[in-house]
């Protein structure tokens, strides 16, 4: 669990250093974040619908059986 927190702290530090570069970078990052959040809200109902449809067939995670190798 600590490596996840360390990774998030590193990414936050990189983001802070990038944003300190120029106001244009700050603007572009803010626009990108807004677009990603809006895209998630636009697609999440469809994603949940697909997951609910699959849930009855494979459970909560897709399962692919390993096929035996020929000749062995």
C-alpha angles and dihedrals in degrees: 000000000000094000090058091054091046090052092050091049090051092049091048090051091050091049091050091050091049093048091050089060099079143330090251090059090051091051094047092048092049091050091048092051092049091049093048093050092046090048091052092051090047093052105031097089091054091046091052090047092053091047092050091050092051094044094079093051106043106009122239094325130039114255123205117186118227111244117222117252116249116246096022 
